[in-house]
Amino acid sequence: MNQIYLDNAAATKVDDFVLEKYLQYIQEFWANPSSYHSTARLVRAELEKARIEISQIIGSLSQEVFFVPSSTIANNIVLNSFENIIGFDFEHPSIEKQLINRNQKILQIDSSCVINLDKIIEVIDDKTELITLMYVNNIVGTIQPIAELCKRLETINTLRIKNHLPAIRVHSDCSQAFKYLDCKVKELGCDMMTLSSSKINAPKGVSVLYVSKDVHLNPIFLGGSQEKGLISGTENVPAILAMMEAMKKLDFDRKKTNEHFAKLKKYLLNSIQSEDKISVLGVEKNVAGIVLFGIHGVEQETILTALDLDGFAVGSSSSCSTGAIEENRFLRSIGYGKDFDSIIRISFAQDTTLEQIKLFVVSLKNIIAKLSN
């Protein structure tokens, strides 16, 4: 099936150049980097080169970069290392479910889809240890004020330390953000950051976890001593190297990529602005490559199925929560089930064309006209 793929916030196709390098790395660097012999030492050297390259891209020390099999595991490592956490209802399920299960503070976002910093400051207490905040939301694409939050915490942390209280740490899941935004950790001010290979045109199965050198995290399972004992298991060096290549390429192409996405988004929004059954959500402060629609008069499964049959792959909510849109508290908070009968997410790739968006608009309008009410 030759579908037009518009679900790049869920997963991205591996870039052709990255794929070529990945296949090369599989052939060359297959040995276990923890072994003693020279073949293994060569692989270990490549692993450490990747750590250095990635640290330079995100502006950290190389020893602050850890390789983890997935962002879900990375996020779990972070949250399991803290007792008292503040989070938000739009976080990835790997964070939100932990917050719920552990009865942590979860702040609800309003229809702007951007956090209110004052509300965060209000709920901080003496026990607060961690604030976890996604940089770019994976459903609506809004950019959250991470740097501003960290700046305000500087003053608060100075007072806390004087009063013999621990400094509040900040973690940001930047899995969606890196494609669109510079993720330099010193400029953001965060203490921990998660990045995902599957969102940046690299092979799945690798995540980068940045951990500031003055932060200690606890492993969530035991085994070998890989990654300083933080995450046990033989490192997937070819995939790590491929992720490094993808990060370098995206970092270099980011301005051009955002310009391309902005053109596609402008056409898309202009084409549906007169449609009374389509509302665009979270457009004030969001990235160019993600657009979320609220649809009136057509149920969720109906419109997703109709678009799929018409040749378009689109998203609805986090693809890591299959079938759970009815239970998504964030979507409920921005009107799903009350103001809208369905919600669909469009997310672009670098090779998405204007012609494809034109075809999508025609299909969407025809489906809504045919199936509404």
C-alpha positions as CSV (number, residue, x, y, z in Angstrom):
1,M,0.0,0.0,0.0
2,N,1.3,3.4,-1.0
3,Q,-0.1,5.6,1.8
4,I,0.6,9.2,2.3
5,Y,2.2,9.1,5.8
6,L,1.3,12.0,8.1
7,D,2.0,10.4,11.4
8,N,5.6,11.4,11.9
9,A,5.0,12.4,15.6
10,A,4.5,8.7,16.2
11,A,7.4,7.3,14.3
12,T,9.7,8.5,11.5
13,K,11.1,6.7,8.5
14,V,14.8,6.1,8.7
15,D,16.6,8.7,6.6
16,D,18.3,7.3,3.5
17,F,21.8,8.5,4.5
18,V,21.3,7.3,8.1
19,L,20.2,3.9,6.8
20,E,23.2,3.6,4.6
21,K,25.5,4.4,7.6
22,Y,23.5,2.0,9.8
23,L,24.0,-0.9,7.5
24,Q,27.7,-0.1,7.3
25,Y,27.9,0.0,11.1
26,I,26.1,-3.3,11.5
27,Q,28.8,-4.9,9.4
28,E,31.7,-3.2,11.1
29,F,30.8,-2.7,14.7
30,W,29.0,-5.9,15.8
31,A,31.2,-7.0,18.6
32,N,30.3,-6.6,22.3
33,P,32.0,-3.3,23.4
34,S,32.5,-4.7,26.9
35,S,34.8,-7.6,25.8
36,Y,38.6,-7.4,26.2
37,H,39.9,-8.2,22.7
38,S,40.9,-5.7,20.0
39,T,37.7,-6.1,17.9
40,A,35.6,-5.2,21.0
41,R,37.9,-2.2,21.8
42,L,37.3,-0.9,18.3
43,V,33.6,-1.0,18.9
44,R,34.0,0.6,22.4
45,A,36.0,3.4,20.8
46,E,33.2,4.1,18.3
47,L,30.7,4.1,21.1
48,E,32.6,6.7,23.0
49,K,33.1,8.8,19.9
50,A,29.3,8.8,19.5
51,R,29.0,9.9,23.1
52,I,31.3,12.8,22.5
53,E,29.6,13.8,19.3
54,I,26.1,13.8,20.9
55,S,27.4,15.7,23.9
56,Q,28.6,18.4,21.6
57,I,25.3,18.6,19.9
58,I,23.3,19.1,23.2
59,G,26.1,21.1,24.9
60,S,26.9,18.7,27.7
61,L,29.9,16.8,29.0
62,S,30.4,13.4,27.3
63,Q,30.1,11.7,30.7
64,E,26.6,13.1,31.1
65,V,25.3,11.2,28.0
66,F,23.8,7.7,28.6
67,F,22.5,5.3,26.0
68,V,19.2,3.6,26.9
69,P,17.1,1.2,24.8
70,S,14.0,3.5,24.7
71,S,12.6,6.8,25.9
72,T,10.1,4.9,28.0
73,I,12.9,3.2,29.9
74,A,14.8,6.5,30.2
75,N,11.8,8.3,31.6
76,N,11.2,5.5,34.1
77,I,14.8,5.6,35.3
78,V,14.5,9.3,35.9
79,L,11.1,9.3,37.7
80,N,12.0,6.2,39.8
81,S,14.9,8.1,41.3
82,F,12.7,10.7,42.9
83,E,10.0,10.5,45.6
84,N,8.1,13.8,45.2
85,I,7.3,14.9,41.6
86,I,5.3,17.6,39.8
87,G,4.1,16.7,36.4
88,F,1.4,17.5,33.8
89,D,-1.6,15.8,32.2
90,F,-0.1,16.0,28.7
91,E,3.0,14.0,29.3
92,H,4.0,10.8,27.5
93,P,2.3,7.7,29.0
94,S,5.7,6.5,30.4
95,I,5.6,9.6,32.6
96,E,1.9,10.2,33.1
97,K,1.2,6.6,34.3
98,Q,4.0,6.8,36.8
99,L,2.6,10.0,38.2
100,I,-0.8,8.5,38.5
101,N,0.3,5.2,40.0
102,R,2.5,6.9,42.6
103,N,-0.1,9.6,43.4
104,Q,2.1,12.5,42.4
105,K,1.0,16.1,41.7
106,I,-0.4,16.3,38.2
107,L,-1.3,19.8,36.9
108,Q,-3.9,20.1,34.3
109,I,-3.4,22.3,31.2
110,D,-6.0,24.6,29.8
111,S,-7.1,25.1,26.2
112,S,-4.0,27.1,25.3
113,C,-2.0,23.8,25.7
114,V,0.9,25.8,27.4
115,I,1.7,25.5,31.0
116,N,1.2,28.3,33.5
117,L,4.4,28.9,35.3
118,D,2.7,30.6,38.2
119,K,0.6,27.5,38.9
120,I,3.7,25.4,39.0
121,I,5.4,27.7,41.5
122,E,2.2,27.7,43.7
123,V,2.2,23.9,44.2
124,I,5.9,23.6,45.0
125,D,6.4,22.6,48.7
126,D,9.3,21.6,50.9
127,K,9.1,17.9,49.7
128,T,9.2,18.7,46.0
129,E,12.3,17.1,44.3
130,L,11.5,16.9,40.6
131,I,9.5,18.7,38.0
132,T,9.1,16.8,34.7
133,L,7.9,18.8,31.7
134,M,7.8,17.8,28.0
135,Y,9.5,20.4,25.8
136,V,7.3,19.9,22.8
137,N,4.0,18.1,23.4
138,N,3.7,15.0,21.2
139,I,-0.1,15.4,20.6
140,V,-0.6,19.1,19.9
141,G,3.0,20.3,19.3
142,T,3.0,23.2,21.8
143,I,6.4,24.4,23.0
144,Q,6.6,24.6,26.7
145,P,8.7,27.3,28.5
146,I,11.4,25.0,29.9
147,A,14.1,27.7,30.0
148,E,11.8,30.1,31.8
149,L,10.8,27.5,34.4
150,C,14.4,26.6,35.1
151,K,15.3,30.3,35.4
152,R,12.6,30.9,38.0
153,L,13.7,27.8,39.9
154,E,17.2,29.2,40.3
155,T,16.0,31.8,42.8
156,I,13.8,29.2,44.6
157,N,16.6,26.7,44.8
158,T,19.0,29.3,46.2
159,L,16.6,29.8,49.1
160,R,15.9,26.1,49.5
161,I,19.6,25.3,49.8
162,K,20.0,28.1,52.5
163,N,17.1,26.4,54.4
164,H,18.8,23.0,54.0
165,L,16.2,21.7,51.5
166,P,17.3,19.8,48.3
167,A,17.3,21.7,45.0
168,I,14.4,21.0,42.7
169,R,15.6,19.1,39.6
170,V,14.0,19.5,36.2
171,H,13.6,16.7,33.6
172,S,12.4,17.3,30.1
173,D,11.3,14.7,27.6
174,C,12.6,16.2,24.4
175,S,11.8,13.3,22.2
176,Q,9.5,15.4,20.0
177,A,11.5,18.6,20.4
178,F,14.8,17.8,18.8
179,K,13.4,17.7,15.3
180,Y,12.3,21.3,15.6
181,L,14.3,23.0,18.3
182,D,17.9,23.4,19.5
183,C,18.1,21.2,22.7
184,K,21.2,22.7,24.3
185,V,20.9,21.6,27.9
186,K,22.7,24.6,29.4
187,E,20.5,27.0,27.6
188,L,17.4,25.1,28.6
189,G,18.6,24.8,32.2
190,C,17.3,21.2,32.7
191,D,19.1,18.6,34.8
192,M,18.0,15.6,32.8
193,M,16.7,15.2,29.2
194,T,15.4,12.4,27.1
195,L,15.8,12.0,23.3
196,S,14.5,9.3,21.1
197,S,15.8,7.7,17.9
198,S,12.4,6.9,16.6
199,K,11.4,10.5,16.3
200,I,14.5,11.7,14.4
201,N,14.7,9.4,11.3
202,A,17.0,6.9,13.0
203,P,16.4,3.2,13.7
204,K,14.2,2.4,16.7
205,G,15.6,1.0,19.9
206,V,17.9,3.8,21.2
207,S,17.4,6.8,23.5
208,V,19.8,9.3,24.8
209,L,19.5,10.3,28.4
210,Y,21.3,13.4,29.5
211,V,22.0,13.4,33.3
212,S,23.8,16.4,34.8
213,K,27.0,15.3,36.6
214,D,25.7,16.4,39.9
215,V,22.5,14.3,39.7
216,H,22.4,10.7,40.8
217,L,19.9,8.3,39.3
218,N,19.1,4.7,40.3
219,P,19.0,1.8,37.9
220,I,15.5,0.2,37.5
221,F,16.9,-3.3,36.9
222,L,20.2,-5.0,37.6
223,G,22.7,-6.8,35.4
224,G,26.0,-5.8,33.8
225,S,27.8,-2.6,34.5
226,Q,27.1,-0.9,31.1
227,E,26.5,2.8,31.1
228,K,28.1,3.2,34.5
229,G,25.6,0.7,35.9
230,L,22.6,2.9,35.1
231,I,21.2,0.7,32.4
232,S,22.3,-3.0,32.1
233,G,22.6,-4.7,28.7
234,T,25.0,-4.8,25.8
235,E,24.9,-1.4,24.0
236,N,23.4,-1.5,20.5
237,V,26.4,0.3,19.0
238,P,25.3,0.3,15.3
239,A,21.9,1.9,16.3
240,I,23.6,4.4,18.6
241,L,26.0,5.4,15.8
242,A,23.0,5.8,13.5
243,M,21.2,8.0,16.0
244,M,24.3,10.1,16.2
245,E,24.3,10.5,12.4
246,A,20.6,11.4,12.5
247,M,21.1,14.0,15.2
248,K,24.0,15.6,13.3
249,K,21.9,15.8,10.1
250,L,18.8,17.2,11.8
251,D,20.9,19.7,13.8
252,F,22.4,20.9,10.5
253,D,19.1,20.9,8.5
254,R,16.8,22.3,11.3
255,K,16.3,25.8,9.8
256,K,15.5,24.4,6.4
257,T,13.3,21.7,7.8
258,N,11.2,24.2,9.9
259,E,10.8,26.5,6.8
260,H,9.5,23.6,4.8
261,F,7.1,22.6,7.6
262,A,5.9,26.2,7.9
263,K,4.9,26.3,4.3
264,L,3.0,23.1,4.5
265,K,1.2,24.2,7.7
266,K,0.3,27.6,6.3
267,Y,-1.4,26.0,3.3
268,L,-3.1,23.4,5.5
269,L,-4.5,26.0,7.9
270,N,-5.6,28.4,5.1
271,S,-7.4,25.5,3.4
272,I,-9.5,24.5,6.3
273,Q,-10.1,27.9,8.1
274,S,-13.5,28.3,6.6
275,E,-14.7,24.8,7.6
276,D,-17.1,25.1,10.5
277,K,-16.7,21.4,11.5
278,I,-12.9,21.7,11.9
279,S,-11.1,23.5,14.7
280,V,-7.4,23.8,15.0
281,L,-6.0,23.3,18.5
282,G,-2.9,24.8,20.1
283,V,-1.7,27.0,17.3
284,E,-0.3,29.9,19.4
285,K,3.0,28.4,20.5
286,N,3.5,25.2,18.6
287,V,6.0,23.7,16.2
288,A,5.4,23.9,12.5
289,G,5.4,20.1,11.9
290,I,2.4,19.1,14.1
291,V,-1.2,20.2,13.7
292,L,-4.1,18.9,15.8
293,F,-7.7,19.1,14.6
294,G,-10.9,18.9,16.5
295,I,-13.6,17.5,14.3
296,H,-17.4,18.0,14.8
297,G,-19.9,15.5,13.7
298,V,-17.7,12.5,12.9
299,E,-16.7,9.9,15.5
300,Q,-13.0,9.1,16.2
301,E,-12.8,5.6,14.8
302,T,-14.9,6.5,11.8
303,I,-12.7,9.4,10.6
304,L,-9.5,7.5,11.2
305,T,-10.7,4.5,9.3
306,A,-12.1,6.6,6.4
307,L,-8.8,8.5,6.1
308,D,-6.9,5.2,6.3
309,L,-9.0,3.7,3.5
310,D,-8.5,6.9,1.5
311,G,-4.8,6.4,1.7
312,F,-3.7,8.7,4.6
313,A,-1.9,7.6,7.7
314,V,-2.7,10.1,10.5
315,G,-2.5,10.1,14.3
316,S,-4.9,10.7,17.1
317,S,-3.1,10.7,20.4
318,S,0.1,9.2,21.7
319,S,0.7,6.1,19.7
320,C,2.2,4.5,22.8
321,S,-1.4,4.4,24.2
322,T,-3.1,2.3,21.6
323,G,-6.8,2.5,21.9
324,A,-6.7,4.8,24.9
325,I,-7.9,8.1,23.4
326,E,-11.2,7.8,25.4
327,E,-9.1,7.8,28.6
328,N,-6.7,10.6,27.6
329,R,-7.1,13.2,30.3
330,F,-5.2,15.9,28.3
331,L,-7.5,15.5,25.2
332,R,-10.5,15.6,27.5
333,S,-9.2,18.8,29.1
334,I,-9.0,20.5,25.6
335,G,-12.5,19.5,24.5
336,Y,-12.5,16.0,23.2
337,G,-15.9,14.4,23.9
338,K,-17.5,17.7,24.7
339,D,-16.5,20.3,22.1
340,F,-15.3,17.8,19.5
341,D,-16.4,14.3,18.4
342,S,-13.0,13.3,17.2
343,I,-9.4,14.5,17.2
344,I,-6.8,13.9,14.5
345,R,-3.1,14.8,14.5
346,I,-1.1,15.6,11.3
347,S,2.6,15.6,11.5
348,F,5.0,16.2,8.7
349,A,8.2,14.6,7.5
350,Q,11.0,16.3,5.6
351,D,9.9,14.6,2.4
352,T,6.2,15.5,2.8
353,T,5.1,17.5,-0.2
354,L,2.6,20.3,-0.8
355,E,0.8,18.1,-3.3
356,Q,0.3,15.5,-0.6
357,I,-1.2,18.1,1.8
358,K,-3.5,19.3,-1.0
359,L,-4.7,15.7,-1.5
360,F,-5.2,15.3,2.3
361,V,-7.3,18.5,2.5
362,V,-9.6,17.3,-0.3
363,S,-10.0,13.9,1.4
364,L,-10.7,15.3,4.8
365,K,-13.3,17.7,3.6
366,N,-15.0,15.0,1.5
367,I,-15.1,12.6,4.5
368,I,-16.5,15.2,6.9
369,A,-19.2,16.3,4.4
370,K,-20.2,12.7,3.8
371,L,-20.1,11.3,7.3
372,S,-20.8,14.2,9.7
373,N,-23.9,13.5,11.9
